[in-house]
Each structure stands twice: as C-alpha cells, then as structure tokens.
Amino acid sequence: MNDKERDLAALRVAEAFELVLGDRWNPQENEHLKDTPARWVKMMQELTNGEQDEFKFTTFRNTLPKSEMVIMGPISYNSLCAHHVIPFFGEAYVAYIPGERIAGLSKLARTVKYFSKGLWTQEELTSEIAEFLHENLTPLGVAVMMRGEHMCMSLRGVKEPGAITTTTSLRGVFLNPPTGKNPKQEFFDVIK
C-alpha cells in the first residue's frame, strides 16, 4: 500500500469511527471531539507498527570461556488484544544462555517492545519473542515470561480488573535441562 492509499484508508476509518458512534458523536458541541477520529487512527498506527522500521537486532561474538545465564526484566510492554483490539500491558522477563553470540542488553528490551506492537494474544507474543531470540542468537537456551493485564477482561466481559495472565515460552536447555543443572528453575527463582 502506498502513502496515498494509506491516507485514503485512514480517512475512511476515521469516517467509520464517526458512523459507529452515531448520536453520541457531536464535535460541534464539544471541541475536544473535533479531531478524535484522526487521532484514533494515528494512535492505532503507532500501536501496531511504532518502532518497526528502526529496530535492528545486533549480536557480538561471545568471548567468555563458559556461558552463564543472562536475565533481563522487568521490561514493560503494551500491546493490543487480537480478539478485541483493546490494550493489554505488563512486564516481560527474558533470559538466554549464550552460545557463540551475545546480544547487547538494550536489544533484549527492544525485542520485547518491537514484537509487542501489533495485534496479539499474549501466548503468541511470548512464543514469538522466544523464537526470534532463539533463531537470532543460537543460544544454548531461551526463556521468556510475560505477565499482563488485559483490558478486554478488566473493562468488559467478565469485568475482573487486576487479573494477571502469565505466559512462558522455553527453548533449548530451559525446555530440556542437562543432568545436574536446571536453568529453568534458576530462571524462575531469579525473577520471583
């Protein structure tokens, strides 16, 4: 889609926004509403592809003689529910045991924020982050845990504010630990 087509689509969405609100929509009576449809479209664009063009995952050669676990978190994130297009947000924890490559620490947080932009289920988002790190670092193992509050549960439906969903995705030695050492247990002990 080129820029002209994207602008036309954004205009149609803004018009549909006004139609859906119907009688509740009256920007002549409230100046705050005047540009709301256009602002809403811009917000949706930001929430679904905010940093996508700026993200580059770089790695470095691992020069350490042995590989110890690297854990980062909590990393704040926000995303949109694939079912209701309403926010969910929370904290992520990412761990990996390096093989031949290591990542700059900021790249772990950027990976979470990069993948969070869009429409997701929390389960799919957690798995996607783990798979990306597993493929791009080729580590001995990767662990990702995400905790999130879903506004589709807090504000509508069951209306249970404060309920937290926890998802995990494990790869390599976190999933199949070697005899003697249990990286999975170490990861969960550290992030408690």
N, CA, C and O atoms as a DFTB+ gen file, in Angstrom:
768 C
 N C O
     1  1       0.854      -1.170       0.000
     2  2       0.000       0.000       0.000
     3  2       0.900       1.233       0.000
     4  3       1.789       1.358       0.842
     5  1       0.669       2.138      -0.940
     6  2       1.471       3.363      -0.994
     7  2       0.894       4.413      -0.036
     8  3      -0.164       4.208       0.559
     9  1       1.606       5.542       0.104
    10  2       1.198       6.583       1.057
    11  2      -0.186       7.153       0.745
    12  3      -0.970       7.411       1.659
    13  1      -0.489       7.349      -0.540
    14  2      -1.791       7.908      -0.916
    15  2      -2.915       6.937      -0.527
    16  3      -3.937       7.355       0.017
    17  1      -2.724       5.648      -0.805
    18  2      -3.727       4.645      -0.443
    19  2      -3.884       4.551       1.072
    20  3      -4.994       4.391       1.578
    21  1      -2.762       4.652       1.794
    22  2      -2.793       4.595       3.262
    23  2      -3.559       5.796       3.826
    24  3      -4.352       5.646       4.755
    25  1      -3.322       6.985       3.266
    26  2      -4.032       8.184       3.729
    27  2      -5.531       8.069       3.455
    28  3      -6.348       8.463       4.287
    29  1      -5.892       7.528       2.285
    30  2      -7.302       7.355       1.946
    31  2      -7.959       6.341       2.884
    32  3      -9.085       6.547       3.338
    33  1      -7.260       5.260       3.167
    34  2      -7.790       4.248       4.095
    35  2      -7.969       4.845       5.485
    36  3      -8.969       4.572       6.150
    37  1      -7.007       5.661       5.935
    38  2      -7.107       6.305       7.256
    39  2      -8.323       7.227       7.306
    40  3      -9.019       7.281       8.320
    41  1      -8.580       7.944       6.226
    42  2      -9.751       8.827       6.161
    43  2     -11.043       8.009       6.255
    44  3     -11.974       8.401       6.958
    45  1     -11.103       6.873       5.549
    46  2     -12.298       6.013       5.600
    47  2     -12.510       5.453       7.007
    48  3     -13.645       5.366       7.476
    49  1     -11.430       5.077       7.674
    50  2     -11.542       4.566       9.041
    51  2     -12.056       5.665       9.968
    52  3     -12.914       5.412      10.813
    53  1     -11.537       6.879       9.815
    54  2     -11.995       7.998      10.641
    55  2     -13.487       8.261      10.411
    56  3     -14.225       8.537      11.357
    57  1     -13.924       8.174       9.159
    58  2     -15.353       8.361       8.864
    59  2     -16.182       7.244       9.489
    60  3     -17.263       7.494      10.024
    61  1     -15.679       6.017       9.421
    62  2     -16.393       4.884      10.032
    63  2     -16.466       5.053      11.547
    64  3     -17.473       4.707      12.164
    65  1     -15.416       5.579      12.138
    66  2     -15.384       5.852      13.573
    67  2     -16.573       6.743      13.948
    68  3     -17.285       6.465      14.913
    69  1     -16.780       7.812      13.177
    70  2     -17.892       8.734      13.429
    71  2     -19.241       8.030      13.256
    72  3     -20.159       8.253      14.046
    73  1     -19.369       7.182      12.228
    74  2     -20.627       6.472      11.984
    75  2     -20.954       5.505      13.116
    76  3     -22.109       5.403      13.531
    77  1     -19.950       4.801      13.615
    78  2     -20.170       3.828      14.688
    79  2     -20.668       4.521      15.951
    80  3     -21.525       3.984      16.652
    81  1     -20.142       5.704      16.246
    82  2     -20.567       6.428      17.444
    83  2     -21.965       7.021      17.294
    84  3     -22.643       7.268      18.291
    85  1     -22.393       7.247      16.073
    86  2     -23.761       7.711      15.810
    87  2     -24.127       8.970      16.561
    88  3     -23.417       9.973      16.483
    89  1     -25.239       8.925      17.296
    90  2     -25.769      10.095      18.002
    91  2     -24.840      10.598      19.102
    92  3     -24.913      11.762      19.495
    93  1     -23.980       9.736      19.590
    94  2     -23.052      10.168      20.646
    95  2     -21.938      11.042      20.087
    96  3     -21.162      11.627      20.844
    97  1     -21.860      11.129      18.777
    98  2     -20.792      11.888      18.125
    99  2     -21.311      13.259      17.731
   100  3     -22.152      13.379      16.839
   101  1     -20.810      14.293      18.397
   102  2     -21.233      15.641      18.057
   103  2     -20.093      16.616      18.351
   104  3     -20.083      17.262      19.398
   105  1     -19.134      16.723      17.427
   106  2     -17.987      17.602      17.667
   107  2     -18.349      19.090      17.692
   108  3     -17.553      19.906      18.154
   109  1     -19.533      19.450      17.203
   110  2     -19.945      20.857      17.258
   111  2     -20.221      21.284      18.697
   112  3     -20.072      22.459      19.033
   113  1     -20.625      20.336      19.553
   114  2     -20.926      20.651      20.949
   115  2     -19.718      20.501      21.862
   116  3     -19.717      21.017      22.979
   117  1     -18.685      19.795      21.395
   118  2     -17.504      19.566      22.228
   119  2     -16.261      19.638      21.353
   120  3     -15.999      18.735      20.558
   121  1     -15.500      20.713      21.503
   122  2     -14.330      20.918      20.645
   123  2     -13.275      19.818      20.807
   124  3     -12.460      19.620      19.906
   125  1     -13.272      19.104      21.931
   126  2     -12.306      18.025      22.139
   127  2     -12.515      16.872      21.155
   128  3     -11.595      16.098      20.894
   129  1     -13.715      16.763      20.617
   130  2     -14.045      15.664      19.704
   131  2     -13.687      15.944      18.249
   132  3     -13.692      15.030      17.424
   133  1     -13.378      17.189      17.930
   134  2     -13.203      17.602      16.539
   135  2     -12.245      16.699      15.767
   136  3     -12.588      16.247      14.675
   137  1     -11.082      16.429      16.288
   138  2     -10.077      15.643      15.568
   139  2      -9.894      14.238      16.134
   140  3      -8.921      13.558      15.810
   141  1     -10.822      13.806      16.975
   142  2     -10.684      12.499      17.626
   143  2     -10.567      11.343      16.634
   144  3      -9.694      10.498      16.829
   145  1     -11.383      11.248      15.588
   146  2     -11.229      10.117      14.664
   147  2      -9.833      10.045      14.044
   148  3      -9.251       8.964      13.952
   149  1      -9.302      11.175      13.625
   150  2      -7.954      11.187      13.031
   151  2      -6.895      10.829      14.072
   152  3      -5.937      10.118      13.771
   153  1      -7.073      11.330      15.310
   154  2      -6.123      10.978      16.376
   155  2      -6.183       9.491      16.693
   156  3      -5.156       8.865      16.955
   157  1      -7.401       8.920      16.668
   158  2      -7.561       7.492      16.939
   159  2      -6.834       6.655      15.871
   160  3      -6.147       5.688      16.200
   161  1      -6.988       7.028      14.606
   162  2      -6.305       6.317      13.519
   163  2      -4.797       6.399      13.719
   164  3      -4.098       5.395      13.583
   165  1      -4.293       7.581      14.039
   166  2      -2.846       7.754      14.245
   167  2      -2.362       6.899      15.428
   168  3      -1.293       6.292      15.367
   169  1      -3.162       6.860      16.505
   170  2      -2.800       6.037      17.665
   171  2      -2.731       4.564      17.271
   172  3      -1.795       3.864      17.656
   173  1      -3.715       4.088      16.505
   174  2      -3.706       2.681      16.079
   175  2      -2.478       2.380      15.230
   176  3      -1.884       1.310      15.367
   177  1      -2.092       3.295      14.362
   178  2      -0.892       3.093      13.552
   179  2       0.346       3.007      14.449
   180  3       1.215       2.164      14.229
   181  1       0.423       3.862      15.441
   182  2       1.559       3.854      16.367
   183  2       1.607       2.563      17.185
   184  3       2.679       1.993      17.386
   185  1       0.457       2.108      17.652
   186  2       0.413       0.911      18.494
   187  2       0.642      -0.378      17.717
   188  3       1.001      -1.401      18.301
   189  1       0.440      -0.336      16.419
   190  2       0.605      -1.569      15.654
   191  2       1.907      -1.647      14.870
   192  3       2.281      -2.737      14.436
   193  1       2.606      -0.549      14.674
   194  2       3.900      -0.642      13.988
   195  2       4.849       0.476      14.376
   196  3       5.598       0.969      13.532
   197  1       4.832       0.886      15.637
   198  2       5.616       2.007      16.132
   199  2       7.079       2.042      15.787
   200  3       7.501       2.935      15.053
   201  1       7.895       1.096      16.287
   202  2       9.336       1.141      16.099
   203  2       9.817       0.179      15.019
   204  3      11.022      -0.041      14.895
   205  1       8.924      -0.391      14.247
   206  2       9.282      -1.469      13.339
   207  2      10.403      -1.106      12.375
   208  3      11.273      -1.937      12.113
   209  1      10.409       0.100      11.845
   210  2      11.429       0.451      10.866
   211  2      12.779       0.758      11.504
   212  3      13.792       0.768      10.806
   213  1      12.821       1.006      12.803
   214  2      14.044       1.422      13.464
   215  2      14.803       0.278      14.134
   216  3      15.946       0.471      14.547
   217  1      14.212      -0.890      14.250
   218  2      14.796      -1.974      15.035
   219  2      15.778      -2.793      14.220
   220  3      15.451      -3.282      13.139
   221  1      16.995      -2.938      14.752
   222  2      17.985      -3.817      14.148
   223  2      18.603      -4.624      15.279
   224  3      19.202      -4.067      16.198
   225  1      18.454      -5.927      15.204
   226  2      18.970      -6.814      16.245
   227  2      20.421      -7.145      15.920
   228  3      20.703      -7.848      14.949
   229  1      21.338      -6.637      16.733
   230  2      22.766      -6.899      16.512
   231  2      23.291      -7.819      17.602
   232  3      22.843      -7.783      18.747
   233  1      24.256      -8.645      17.211
   234  2      24.883      -9.562      18.156
   235  2      26.393      -9.406      18.083
   236  3      26.930      -8.796      17.157
   237  1      27.066      -9.971      19.081
   238  2      28.525      -9.909      19.165
   239  2      29.053     -11.304      19.473
   240  3      28.344     -12.145      20.024
   241  1      30.298     -11.530      19.112
   242  2      30.915     -12.817      19.403
   243  2      31.069     -12.976      20.906
   244  3      31.484     -12.042      21.592
   245  1      30.740     -14.143      21.416
   246  2      30.876     -14.448      22.839
   247  2      32.329     -14.827      23.106
   248  3      32.804     -15.855      22.623
   249  1      33.029     -14.004      23.870
   250  2      34.454     -14.252      24.142
   251  2      34.691     -14.899      25.501
   252  3      35.837     -15.163      25.863
   253  1      33.631     -15.158      26.258
   254  2      33.789     -15.783      27.568
   255  2      34.020     -17.280      27.412
   256  3      33.441     -17.906      26.524
   257  1      34.867     -17.864      28.270
   258  2      35.161     -19.290      28.136
   259  2      33.976     -20.196      28.469
   260  3      33.918     -21.326      27.983
   261  1      33.028     -19.725      29.288
   262  2      31.836     -20.517      29.556
   263  2      30.609     -19.623      29.508
   264  3      30.707     -18.405      29.649
   265  1      29.492     -20.221      29.315
   266  2      28.263     -19.451      29.119
   267  2      27.422     -19.460      30.380
   268  3      27.018     -20.519      30.861
   269  1      27.161     -18.279      30.911
   270  2      26.291     -18.114      32.073
   271  2      25.010     -17.438      31.618
   272  3      24.984     -16.754      30.595
   273  1      23.969     -17.631      32.373
   274  2      22.660     -17.093      32.031
   275  2      22.650     -15.565      32.084
   276  3      23.233     -14.956      32.980
   277  1      21.980     -14.967      31.113
   278  2      21.728     -13.528      31.069
   279  2      20.225     -13.356      31.240
   280  3      19.442     -13.921      30.477
   281  1      19.818     -12.571      32.248
   282  2      18.394     -12.351      32.515
   283  2      18.115     -10.858      32.519
   284  3      18.849     -10.088      33.139
   285  1      17.061     -10.446      31.831
   286  2      16.648      -9.043      31.858
   287  2      15.168      -8.970      32.203
   288  3      14.348      -9.733      31.691
   289  1      14.856      -8.039      33.076
   290  2      13.464      -7.800      33.411
   291  2      13.367      -7.108      34.751
   292  3      14.336      -7.113      35.510
   293  1      12.267      -6.532      35.058
   294  2      11.086      -6.475      34.208
   295  2      11.240      -5.467      33.067
   296  3      11.800      -4.385      33.244
   297  1      10.738      -5.842      31.910
   298  2      10.687      -4.991      30.722
   299  2       9.215      -4.658      30.508
   300  3       8.404      -5.552      30.268
   301  1       8.870      -3.386      30.593
   302  2       7.457      -3.029      30.404
   303  2       7.086      -3.152      28.927
   304  3       7.903      -2.895      28.043
   305  1       5.859      -3.545      28.683
   306  2       5.376      -3.662      27.311
   307  2       3.887      -3.315      27.282
   308  3       3.202      -3.352      28.304
   309  1       3.415      -2.982      26.101
   310  2       1.976      -2.862      25.870
   311  2       1.689      -3.342      24.464
   312  3       2.501      -3.179      23.553
   313  1       0.529      -3.931      24.305
   314  2       0.144      -4.488      23.024
   315  2      -1.365      -4.363      22.885
   316  3      -2.039      -3.813      23.757
   317  1      -1.883      -4.878      21.784
   318  2      -3.325      -4.868      21.552
   319  2      -3.830      -6.301      21.403
   320  3      -3.226      -7.118      20.708
   321  1      -4.923      -6.583      22.054
   322  2      -5.556      -7.898      22.002
   323  2      -6.021      -8.203      20.576
   324  3      -6.728      -7.404      19.961
   325  1      -5.624      -9.349      20.066
   326  2      -6.005      -9.755      18.712
   327  2      -7.505      -9.987      18.580
   328  3      -8.046      -9.920      17.476
   329  1      -8.175     -10.256      19.683
   330  2      -9.608     -10.545      19.624
   331  2     -10.476      -9.291      19.721
   332  3     -11.531      -9.215      19.092
   333  1     -10.029      -8.300      20.516
   334  2     -10.886      -7.141      20.794
   335  2     -10.256      -5.796      20.442
   336  3     -10.910      -4.761      20.568
   337  1      -9.005      -5.794      20.006
   338  2      -8.271      -4.567      19.663
   339  2      -8.354      -3.574      20.823
   340  3      -8.676      -2.401      20.636
   341  1      -8.059      -4.063      22.004
   342  2      -8.034      -3.257      23.215
   343  2      -6.722      -3.589      23.926
   344  3      -6.252      -4.722      23.821
   345  1      -6.119      -2.653      24.638
   346  2      -4.775      -2.885      25.178
   347  2      -4.674      -4.001      26.216
   348  3      -5.604      -4.276      26.974
   349  1      -3.510      -4.622      26.210
   350  2      -3.037      -5.401      27.350
   351  2      -1.600      -4.972      27.565
   352  3      -0.902      -4.604      26.621
   353  1      -1.160      -5.023      28.826
   354  2       0.153      -4.482      29.155
   355  2       0.688      -5.170      30.395
   356  3      -0.057      -5.798      31.148
   357  1       1.984      -5.044      30.594
   358  2       2.579      -5.662      31.770
   359  2       4.084      -5.659      31.712
   360  3       4.704      -4.705      31.243
   361  1       4.673      -6.758      32.201
   362  2       6.123      -6.889      32.289
   363  2       6.559      -8.205      31.677
   364  3       5.879      -9.225      31.781
   365  1       7.716      -8.147      31.034
   366  2       8.312      -9.338      30.443
   367  2       9.678      -9.582      31.082
   368  3      10.366      -8.649      31.496
   369  1      10.047     -10.851      31.152
   370  2      11.377     -11.268      31.601
   371  2      11.956     -12.141      30.499
   372  3      11.298     -13.059      30.009
   373  1      13.179     -11.851      30.119
   374  2      13.843     -12.576      29.045
   375  2      15.172     -13.108      29.579
   376  3      15.911     -12.392      30.255
   377  1      15.465     -14.363      29.272
   378  2      16.749     -14.952      29.663
   379  2      17.280     -15.788      28.511
   380  3      16.520     -16.361      27.731
   381  1      18.614     -15.845      28.422
   382  2      19.225     -16.770      27.479
   383  2      20.577     -17.194      28.021
   384  3      21.206     -16.486      28.808
   385  1      21.001     -18.351      27.584
   386  2      22.348     -18.845      27.898
   387  2      23.108     -18.804      26.586
   388  3      22.805     -19.563      25.665
   389  1      24.110     -17.908      26.494
   390  2      24.790     -17.696      25.216
   391  2      25.498     -18.941      24.687
   392  3      25.995     -19.783      25.434
   393  1      25.515     -19.005      23.370
   394  2      26.346     -19.955      22.664
   395  2      27.527     -19.154      22.124
   396  3      28.332     -18.632      22.895
   397  1      27.627     -19.059      20.814
   398  2      28.724     -18.312      20.184
   399  2      28.456     -16.819      20.109
   400  3      29.394     -16.050      19.899
   401  1      27.206     -16.375      20.272
   402  2      26.855     -14.960      20.129
   403  2      26.188     -14.442      21.399
   404  3      25.544     -15.198      22.125
   405  1      26.349     -13.146      21.659
   406  2      25.630     -12.465      22.725
   407  2      24.954     -11.236      22.127
   408  3      25.339     -10.753      21.062
   409  1      23.949     -10.744      22.825
   410  2      23.224      -9.548      22.380
   411  2      23.541      -8.410      23.334
   412  3      23.763      -8.634      24.524
   413  1      23.563      -7.183      22.813
   414  2      23.622      -6.030      23.692
   415  2      22.363      -6.024      24.548
   416  3      21.288      -6.381      24.065
   417  1      22.477      -5.631      25.792
   418  2      21.333      -5.701      26.709
   419  2      20.123      -4.926      26.198
   420  3      18.987      -5.367      26.365
   421  1      20.362      -3.776      25.578
   422  2      19.218      -2.996      25.084
   423  2      18.451      -3.752      24.014
   424  3      17.259      -3.509      23.825
   425  1      19.109      -4.663      23.311
   426  2      18.434      -5.409      22.245
   427  2      17.384      -6.362      22.805
   428  3      16.395      -6.657      22.133
   429  1      17.588      -6.845      24.030
   430  2      16.579      -7.712      24.642
   431  2      15.301      -6.924      24.908
   432  3      14.202      -7.380      24.592
   433  1      15.455      -5.724      25.499
   434  2      14.282      -4.875      25.754
   435  2      13.653      -4.419      24.441
   436  3      12.428      -4.392      24.317
   437  1      14.474      -4.064      23.468
   438  2      13.944      -3.623      22.171
   439  2      13.185      -4.748      21.460
   440  3      12.197      -4.496      20.771
   441  1      13.648      -5.975      21.629
   442  2      12.950      -7.116      21.025
   443  2      11.537      -7.230      21.587
   444  3      10.581      -7.423      20.837
   445  1      11.407      -7.113      22.900
   446  2      10.078      -7.170      23.528
   447  2       9.204      -6.038      23.006
   448  3       8.055      -6.272      22.629
   449  1       9.724      -4.826      22.978
   450  2       8.930      -3.672      22.543
   451  2       8.590      -3.750      21.053
   452  3       7.489      -3.378      20.649
   453  1       9.528      -4.232      20.239
   454  2       9.313      -4.374      18.800
   455  2       8.172      -5.343      18.516
   456  3       7.257      -5.028      17.756
   457  1       8.231      -6.519      19.126
   458  2       7.207      -7.521      18.847
   459  2       5.871      -7.181      19.491
   460  3       4.833      -7.645      19.020
   461  1       5.868      -6.385      20.552
   462  2       4.615      -6.038      21.228
   463  2       3.708      -5.167      20.375
   464  3       2.496      -5.140      20.589
   465  1       4.277      -4.455      19.412
   466  2       3.462      -3.609      18.534
   467  2       2.650      -4.490      17.610
   468  3       3.211      -5.277      16.847
   469  1       1.350      -4.367      17.670
   470  2       0.505      -5.151      16.789
   471  2      -0.670      -5.759      17.525
   472  3      -0.966      -5.396      18.664
   473  1      -1.331      -6.682      16.866
   474  2      -2.479      -7.390      17.429
   475  2      -2.028      -8.798      17.783
   476  3      -1.636      -9.565      16.903
   477  1      -2.082      -9.146      19.076
   478  2      -1.552     -10.422      19.562
   479  2      -2.465     -11.059      20.600
   480  3      -3.278     -10.387      21.234
   481  1      -2.315     -12.356      20.756
   482  2      -2.694     -12.991      22.008
   483  2      -1.394     -12.998      22.808
   484  3      -0.312     -13.034      22.224
   485  1      -1.485     -12.966      24.106
   486  2      -0.270     -12.947      24.930
   487  2       0.543     -14.228      24.723
   488  3       1.774     -14.195      24.732
   489  1      -0.144     -15.344      24.538
   490  2       0.549     -16.617      24.317
   491  2       1.400     -16.562      23.054
   492  3       2.558     -16.980      23.062
   493  1       0.821     -16.040      21.959
   494  2       1.561     -15.946      20.698
   495  2       2.718     -14.956      20.804
   496  3       3.803     -15.212      20.283
   497  1       2.495     -13.845      21.466
   498  2       3.549     -12.842      21.622
   499  2       4.740     -13.420      22.385
   500  3       5.887     -13.227      21.981
   501  1       4.479     -14.117      23.469
   502  2       5.538     -14.721      24.271
   503  2       6.346     -15.703      23.425
   504  3       7.577     -15.689      23.451
   505  1       5.657     -16.540      22.688
   506  2       6.321     -17.537      21.839
   507  2       7.119     -16.876      20.714
   508  3       8.222     -17.318      20.395
   509  1       6.573     -15.834      20.120
   510  2       7.248     -15.140      19.014
   511  2       8.561     -14.517      19.473
   512  3       9.564     -14.588      18.763
   513  1       8.561     -13.912      20.647
   514  2       9.793     -13.317      21.195
   515  2      10.832     -14.403      21.449
   516  3      11.999     -14.244      21.091
   517  1      10.415     -15.497      22.059
   518  2      11.350     -16.596      22.347
   519  2      11.927     -17.173      21.058
   520  3      13.127     -17.434      20.970
   521  1      11.080     -17.368      20.077
   522  2      11.547     -17.945      18.803
   523  2      12.522     -17.013      18.095
   524  3      13.528     -17.465      17.549
   525  1      12.229     -15.718      18.103
   526  2      13.126     -14.738      17.469
   527  2      14.503     -14.771      18.129
   528  3      15.521     -14.814      17.438
   529  1      14.539     -14.752      19.459
   530  2      15.827     -14.774      20.163
   531  2      16.551     -16.091      19.919
   532  3      17.770     -16.105      19.746
   533  1      15.825     -17.179      19.903
   534  2      16.429     -18.491      19.664
   535  2      17.072     -18.553      18.272
   536  3      18.178     -19.068      18.115
   537  1      16.373     -18.028      17.278
   538  2      16.893     -18.049      15.909
   539  2      18.044     -17.081      15.689
   540  3      18.977     -17.390      14.948
   541  1      17.995     -15.911      16.323
   542  2      18.986     -14.873      16.045
   543  2      20.225     -14.924      16.930
   544  3      21.259     -14.356      16.577
   545  1      20.136     -15.592      18.068
   546  2      21.301     -15.722      18.953
   547  2      21.929     -17.119      18.890
   548  3      23.093     -17.293      19.251
   549  1      21.169     -18.100      18.437
   550  2      21.546     -19.514      18.521
   551  2      22.189     -19.834      19.878
   552  3      23.319     -20.318      19.944
   553  1      21.452     -19.555      20.950
   554  2      21.962     -19.787      22.297
   555  2      21.775     -21.246      22.705
   556  3      21.200     -22.049      21.969
   557  1      22.273     -21.563      23.888
   558  2      22.012     -22.889      24.440
   559  2      20.543     -22.995      24.862
   560  3      19.964     -24.082      24.856
   561  1      19.955     -21.865      25.223
   562  2      18.551     -21.858      25.600
   563  2      18.010     -20.454      25.746
   564  3      18.764     -19.501      25.939
   565  1      16.680     -20.331      25.650
   566  2      15.965     -19.060      25.801
   567  2      14.749     -19.302      26.677
   568  3      14.081     -20.330      26.566
   569  1      14.465     -18.331      27.557
   570  2      13.249     -18.355      28.368
   571  2      12.609     -16.975      28.323
   572  3      13.290     -15.963      28.480
   573  1      11.313     -16.938      28.109
   574  2      10.561     -15.679      28.117
   575  2       9.327     -15.898      28.986
   576  3       8.598     -16.877      28.824
   577  1       9.110     -14.968      29.909
   578  2       7.894     -14.975      30.701
   579  2       7.258     -13.598      30.597
   580  3       7.939     -12.582      30.737
   581  1       5.956     -13.564      30.353
   582  2       5.240     -12.293      30.277
   583  2       4.058     -12.349      31.232
   584  3       3.341     -13.346      31.319
   585  1       3.884     -11.243      31.946
   586  2       2.716     -11.061      32.806
   587  2       1.958      -9.861      32.264
   588  3       2.557      -8.831      31.958
   589  1       0.643      -9.990      32.145
   590  2      -0.100      -8.876      31.588
   591  2      -1.520      -8.783      32.101
   592  3      -2.162      -9.784      32.422
   593  1      -1.990      -7.547      32.166
   594  2      -3.393      -7.280      32.466
   595  2      -4.075      -6.933      31.156
   596  3      -3.589      -6.099      30.393
   597  1      -5.204      -7.578      30.900
   598  2      -5.928      -7.417      29.643
   599  2      -7.181      -6.578      29.873
   600  3      -8.078      -6.959      30.624
   601  1      -7.217      -5.428      29.206
   602  2      -8.359      -4.531      29.360
   603  2      -9.655      -5.162      28.848
   604  3     -10.743      -4.769      29.271
   605  1      -9.548      -6.142      27.934
   606  2     -10.764      -6.819      27.464
   607  2     -11.388      -7.646      28.584
   608  3     -12.571      -7.980      28.515
   609  1     -10.611      -7.982      29.614
   610  2     -11.166      -8.666      30.790
   611  2     -11.479      -7.688      31.914
   612  3     -12.395      -7.918      32.703
   613  1     -10.723      -6.603      31.988
   614  2     -10.908      -5.640      33.083
   615  2     -12.091      -4.713      32.860
   616  3     -12.814      -4.395      33.804
   617  1     -12.299      -4.274      31.617
   618  2     -13.315      -3.265      31.323
   619  2     -14.612      -3.820      30.761
   620  3     -15.652      -3.166      30.842
   621  1     -14.563      -5.015      30.192
   622  2     -15.743      -5.584      29.526
   623  2     -15.803      -7.068      29.864
   624  3     -14.982      -7.564      30.636
   625  1     -16.751      -7.765      29.301
   626  2     -16.852      -9.205      29.523
   627  2     -16.962      -9.539      30.999
   628  3     -17.921      -9.129      31.654
   629  1     -16.001     -10.272      31.531
   630  2     -16.028     -10.723      32.919
   631  2     -15.823      -9.576      33.916
   632  3     -16.179      -9.707      35.087
   633  1     -15.251      -8.454      33.461
   634  2     -15.007      -7.268      34.296
   635  2     -14.261      -7.634      35.575
   636  3     -14.774      -7.482      36.684
   637  1     -13.040      -8.120      35.390
   638  2     -12.191      -8.545      36.502
   639  2     -10.892      -7.740      36.483
   640  3      -9.858      -8.250      36.052
   641  1     -10.934      -6.468      36.952
   642  2      -9.719      -5.651      36.950
   643  2      -8.652      -6.242      37.868
   644  3      -8.946      -6.775      38.938
   645  1      -7.423      -6.131      37.421
   646  2      -6.296      -6.607      38.219
   647  2      -5.926      -8.057      37.999
   648  3      -4.895      -8.502      38.504
   649  1      -6.732      -8.815      37.260
   650  2      -6.377     -10.214      36.973
   651  2      -5.169     -10.223      36.046
   652  3      -5.170      -9.550      35.016
   653  1      -4.152     -10.975      36.404
   654  2      -2.907     -11.017      35.647
   655  2      -2.770     -12.369      34.963
   656  3      -2.954     -13.417      35.582
   657  1      -2.446     -12.328      33.686
   658  2      -2.184     -13.541      32.913
   659  2      -0.681     -13.713      32.798
   660  3       0.030     -12.759      32.483
   661  1      -0.189     -14.918      33.049
   662  2       1.238     -15.224      32.941
   663  2       1.423     -16.277      31.858
   664  3       0.758     -17.312      31.864
   665  1       2.337     -16.000      30.926
   666  2       2.659     -16.952      29.868
   667  2       4.168     -17.145      29.831
   668  3       4.928     -16.228      30.144
   669  1       4.596     -18.337      29.449
   670  2       6.025     -18.633      29.318
   671  2       6.272     -19.339      27.996
   672  3       5.391     -19.996      27.441
   673  1       7.499     -19.183      27.506
   674  2       7.940     -19.919      26.327
   675  2       9.407     -20.248      26.529
   676  3      10.220     -19.362      26.792
   677  1       9.739     -21.515      26.406
   678  2      11.087     -22.006      26.682
   679  2      11.656     -22.695      25.453
   680  3      10.930     -23.345      24.700
   681  1      12.968     -22.546      25.256
   682  2      13.686     -23.199      24.155
   683  2      14.991     -23.775      24.698
   684  3      15.509     -23.313      25.715
   685  1      15.510     -24.775      24.018
   686  2      16.824     -25.337      24.337
   687  2      16.900     -25.932      25.726
   688  3      16.013     -26.678      26.140
   689  1      17.988     -25.593      26.464
   690  2      18.224     -26.198      27.781
   691  2      17.197     -25.771      28.832
   692  3      17.096     -26.410      29.879
   693  1      16.441     -24.715      28.577
   694  2      15.367     -24.348      29.503
   695  2      14.218     -25.351      29.393
   696  3      13.515     -25.612      30.369
   697  1      14.040     -25.899      28.215
   698  2      12.984     -26.874      27.978
   699  2      13.450     -28.289      28.319
   700  3      12.704     -29.074      28.904
   701  1      14.684     -28.602      27.950
   702  2      15.278     -29.922      28.204
   703  2      16.594     -29.734      28.941
   704  3      17.654     -29.764      28.315
   705  1      16.553     -29.540      30.267
   706  2      17.777     -29.243      31.010
   707  2      18.746     -30.427      31.033
   708  3      18.333     -31.587      31.058
   709  1      20.047     -30.107      31.023
   710  2      21.045     -31.168      31.140
   711  2      21.027     -31.738      32.561
   712  3      20.470     -31.131      33.476
   713  1      21.623     -32.873      32.728
   714  2      21.676     -33.513      34.043
   715  2      22.471     -32.642      35.010
   716  3      23.533     -32.124      34.664
   717  1      21.957     -32.490      36.201
   718  2      22.674     -31.757      37.245
   719  2      22.213     -30.324      37.432
   720  3      21.866     -29.938      38.549
   721  1      22.196     -29.521      36.373
   722  2      21.845     -28.105      36.488
   723  2      20.476     -27.890      35.854
   724  3      20.169     -28.474      34.814
   725  1      19.650     -27.045      36.484
   726  2      18.312     -26.800      35.959
   727  2      18.142     -25.307      35.684
   728  3      17.715     -24.564      36.567
   729  1      18.475     -24.854      34.457
   730  2      18.361     -23.424      34.126
   731  2      16.941     -22.904      34.251
   732  3      16.734     -21.744      34.610
   733  1      15.959     -23.747      33.960
   734  2      14.560     -23.332      34.072
   735  2      14.241     -22.925      35.506
   736  3      13.634     -21.879      35.735
   737  1      14.643     -23.740      36.462
   738  2      14.405     -23.435      37.872
   739  2      15.166     -22.188      38.296
   740  3      14.637     -21.352      39.029
   741  1      16.416     -22.060      37.833
   742  2      17.223     -20.874      38.152
   743  2      16.547     -19.607      37.632
   744  3      16.491     -18.602      38.340
   745  1      16.031     -19.645      36.394
   746  2      15.333     -18.503      35.808
   747  2      14.136     -18.101      36.669
   748  3      13.989     -16.928      37.012
   749  1      13.280     -19.065      37.021
   750  2      12.093     -18.746      37.794
   751  2      12.436     -18.305      39.208
   752  3      11.723     -17.478      39.777
   753  1      13.511     -18.835      39.795
   754  2      13.956     -18.392      41.117
   755  2      14.408     -16.935      41.090
   756  3      14.089     -16.169      41.999
   757  1      15.141     -16.552      40.062
   758  2      15.666     -15.187      39.966
   759  2      14.554     -14.168      39.746
   760  3      14.603     -13.078      40.317
   761  1      13.562     -14.494      38.938
   762  2      12.538     -13.485      38.611
   763  2      11.395     -13.415      39.609
   764  3      10.491     -12.594      39.448
   765  1      11.413     -14.258      40.638
   766  2      10.349     -14.204      41.659
   767  2      10.299     -12.853      42.322
   768  3       9.469     -12.627      43.202
